[in-house]
Every structure is written in C-alpha cells, then in structure tokens.
Amino acid sequence: MKNNTRNIGIIAHVDAGKTTLSERLLYYTGLIHKIGNVDDGNTTMDKDIQERNRGITISSAAVSTQWKKDNTVYNINIIDTPGHIDFAVEVERSLRVLDSVVAVFCASSGVQPQTENVWFQAEKHGASKICFINKMDRIGADFFAVLNEIKTKLNAVPLALQIPIGAEASFEGVIDLIRMKAIYWADENGETMIEKEIPADYQTEANEYRAQLLETLAENDEVFFNVYINIEESITHEMIIAAIQRVGLSRAAVPVLCGSAFKNKGIQPLLDAVVTYLPAPDQISDIVGKDPRTEESIQLKRVETESFSGLIFKVAIDKHMGKLAMFRIYSGKIKSGDAVVNVRTGESFRISRILQMQSDKTLSLEEGKAGDIVALAGIKDAKTGDSLSSIEHPVLLEAITIPSPVIRVSIEPKTNSDEKSFGLVLAKIQEEDPSLVVEKDRQTGETLLSGLGELHLEVTLEKIRLNHGIEINQGKPKVSYREILTGTKVHREKLSKQNGGSGQFADISFEIGPRNNNEQGLEFINTIKGGVIPSEFIPSVEKGFREAMEHGPLKGYPLENLKITLLDGSFHAQDSAAFDFEIAAREGFKAAAKGCSPKLLEPIMQVEIQSIEEYTGAVTADINRRRGIITSIDEKSGRKIFAAEVPLASTFGYISDLRTLTSGRASISMKLSHYALVPDFIAHTLMT
C-alpha cells in the first residue's frame, strides 16, 4: 500500500514569513476556517502568549492536516520551527524527526545568515527540500536574484518550477513551467485559482526557464537524460514530474516555487508540490540504530510490519493532560495499552494514550504507525532524545545533539513564598528545553540559568513569569568562558594510600597539553606497552581526565580541548582498582594543568546587521567599540549589510542599542561562530 504521509518542517530566517505560510497551509487544507495573521496575534501555530506578543516562533508547533490531490488524500504533519538562532535546539530536534523541509525565503532579503544555518542543519539530517520564495509582493522582491543566491550561498542546484508574473505591487500570479500555464488567484482569500494561457510578454522568459528546467533535470538525472537527448519533442508532463521526484529524493536539485503567503497567492501549488515531490516515510533509507545489549548495528525498514521503534523529540507539559512526549514512529506500529521499553532507562511501561496534535487541539488515535508523528500521554520519565521500542527488540536510535550554552544569569524568586515552586518550575522548564542548564554556583550558592543567547534567557524568564506566576530577580548576564592549555608538559602522578585492609594504588606518567588540530574535546592516546597498567584500567584513566576537563585550572571553566598521551605507570596487584586510576588522572590534571600556560577563551558571535546608508559610520564605529572585526560590507535592495565577528561579552543589550543608534532602521542577527583567546588586558580584569 502506498504511504500517503508527508512529514515536513518549515524552516527560514526570522521574518521570512514562515508562520504566515503555515497559517495559509492550514486554511487551504481545511484545518482552520479563518486565516490568522502574525500582526494580529491570532495565528494557530504561535499559541504561546509571548509568541503572539513578540511575533516570533519560539517552540516548534506540530500540526497534522490533510490535502487532496488527484482524488488521493495525503496526511501532512507540519512542524513550524523558529528562525531565531537562540532557539536552534527547537530546529535541531524537529529536523531530526522530519523527512523533508519547505525552506522559506523572503523575495527581497534572500538568503540570510540563519537561512544558511537551518539549511545546513537540514542537509546534515539528509532532508529533501522544496524552496518557497515568499513575499513576492514586497518592495525589492526579486525572484531571480534569490534563485541565484540559493545556488551561490547554499551550494544547491535550484530547479525553478515556476516564475512569477510581475513583482512588488504588480505581482499577479505565477507561470507553471511544467504545464506551461499562467495561474492567477481570483478572490481575496486566494481560494479560486484561474488557469490561463501565458501572457504574450512573458512567453520568451517562460520558454527560456522551461528549457533551463529540462536541462537541469537532464544534468542531474540519468533516466531523464536519456529521454532528453533522444526524443526531446515528446517529453511528457509525467516524465518531468517523475524526474523532479527522483532528483528531489536524491537531493541533487531543489524544486523552487514562489508566491505571497500574506496575499494568499501560491499556496495550493506549494501543497501540490509537497505531496508530489517530497518523499513518503517509506521512500527514505532504512533507519539505523544499535542493539543496547550488544552495541551491534541494527537496520529497520520504515514500514508497519517491522518491530516497533521511535524517538521522543520533544517533551511538553500540558495544563490539562500533564506530560506529553512528542514522538516520531520510525518502524512498526503501536496501540493504546501496548507495552514498550524506554531504551535509555531500560524500563518498560504501557502506552496510555496516543494523540494526534492539531496545534492546540488533540485527537485521540487508536494506533500509531510507521511514519506518524504523534504525542504520547502518561510517560513518566521521558526526555528529549529517548528511544522507545518493542520489549523483544530494543533499538537505541541516535540521540539529538544539544549545543552548549554560552550565556548565564543568576536568578532568584522575588518572594520567599515562591521558593518551593521555583525549583519545580525550573525542573519543568529544563525538561521542556534541554538547551537550558540550571546549576548552583558552588562559591556563592546562587542559582544560575544558562542558555544559547540573551533572547533565549529573556524568553525563558518571561515564561516563568507569565505561565507560572513567579516574579524573578535576575543578575547581569555573564559569558560562559572556556579555558585552553597553551603549553605541554610531562607529569607523573602517584596515588598510594594504606588505611588498614586493602589500600589504594595508582601510578601514571602522561604528557598533557592542547590538541594540535583545534578539534573540541579530549584526544586520549594510550602508549602503554607490556601491561605496566592493565588494559582494564585504561578507560578509567581516560574517564578521569574527561571529568577533570569540566573544571579548568584558571577559573574552573570547562576546557575547550585537551590532549593526553599516557606514557607509563605501574600498579599494585592487591591494592589497585579502576577507580584509583580515575582519581590519579583527576589529581594529575589538577597538578599539571596549571603549569601548561592556561588561557581564557571567549565565545565570538557572527553578527549580521542590516541598515541604511546614512548610519554606516555609526554602525561601524559601534562594532569597533565592541572589539568587533568587520568581515564584509555588502549592499542589497538599497540596504547596507555588515558582517562582523564580535565577542559575546560585548553584545549584551546590542539589539536595543542598535535600535537607538539607527532610529529603529536596523536589524541584527547573531550566531555563535567560534571561541577565541581573550586579549590579555581583558583576561587580567576577569582573573582578579
């Protein structure tokens, strides 16, 4: 049986019109009966109070809907993801469970920094893509310029399936290059599509772009190439569609469509393209996992007849239903009442309810099957990235990578009466968003909340206030620095304790220093020969160093990287245990790391500022004042675009400062670029 499910994500830079597009998709598929707008704060996908107030998407919303094409009904699971870099984890965990994405571009802004981020995240997960060039009605809209940027900035092969009729205020409709017809939208809600012949003044351009479409397909698809060179005259629509499906699945080229979601133009052809060109779950390569008992690799087909497996990609806490685990079923099927195992904890439990999410509404399902995205109610110990599978065939799937936080702030409830619920709320918020870290400062006893950026923390604290009614005092944001060793030395550490009975003994010699390749984490090289340290103790030595790296020798910040070469050592037949070697590694690190010229590293942000010509001087002077380095200044659609690298420590309050500086005529986006050495004059003040 053909699988008619499509799991799609909507990805883009902030303000490219993702949520507006999602809203239209739901309207035309009949899930909602009134079109909401971001500006009016009444959209279906943004149901959080703050999302409505700020006009941005914070948490990825999941919605199941249906679309009918050629008498076939397709189930479409849509996840609308945030565009802001501070919510990168939301994007990452959504892409992990989706099969394909609709990448939305603003026709006048084109490919922006965060577009590149989410695009390459989608690439990493092997998602098929369709591009939708939105806001064709906007001033400066240029479909062909964006097409070129998709090629140059995203290293993709764009496959224009349509070209626009007009642009900016005169944008009227689109030309379908497969069927060579002009499509117009008759009414304000865009429900009536009218097909006409291509206007005479667009005929040449349409022929040119159709020829380009066929040529690109021939270059990227062998089957079509044979048709193209032999019988060009008799190329049918069906042949073109089949070729687009193949290049879409192999990700050799990317279909591109256009329209204006706000003006309700171009949505139905996009829905048709989603169900026609994007893959069904069972068309994607087998899912690969591990047997938790033997560590052996397991391959499962994405079909109902396989044993059951799936991944929890998000945990949400609902006022009425308690904890909901958002879940992607990769193989097999489940019914309410079935017993499954959480592979991380090893505990089995019964599924109490399976729900289909329709944004803020839910629908109870009898069963969930391969390819479905559902919510499971009543799972106690569920975390993002947990694998659930059948008890007979446990499968551990690859977890979701969570980036390390770069900024932290000390927080406390304003009133003592909130003290007790404060801890519970923090635990709950951490459960929902694993990129937040809550810890106690060992020296001051303060509660520290760490996150991925200023906006991320701001939104979290606002959520505590709005959703849980707790007012909070907060300190100034602090940077999460890291440390690095810049010198290398050899050290011997000997642990020898006698305390009556069996003692403790471990003896290691090692070389300690930075990694040569600038990779992160620990590089551990074992050169022990002749069993001077038994092989079963070596992993404990490595574990000791790995744990010691969490607290560097300067100020206790984590070490960016470390290279340890284990050179020599000895053990005692009675007194040595694995744990002794772990202790020796930790103590050896403490003693030796101080002598390796440790330095502080700070996070450097990649910043893009869009402004107008008259503020160029003010913006560049401000970047210099913040210890920033301008890497390029470009011009696009009459706006100046500055790319710069600025230390995170200098970016606090940047958004509001920039608004003041440019009378609100500039926009800014930031993402973590890398860690760099803190200049000595600043390191000195941080060390005192």
Disulfide bonds with the S-S distance in Angstrom:
none
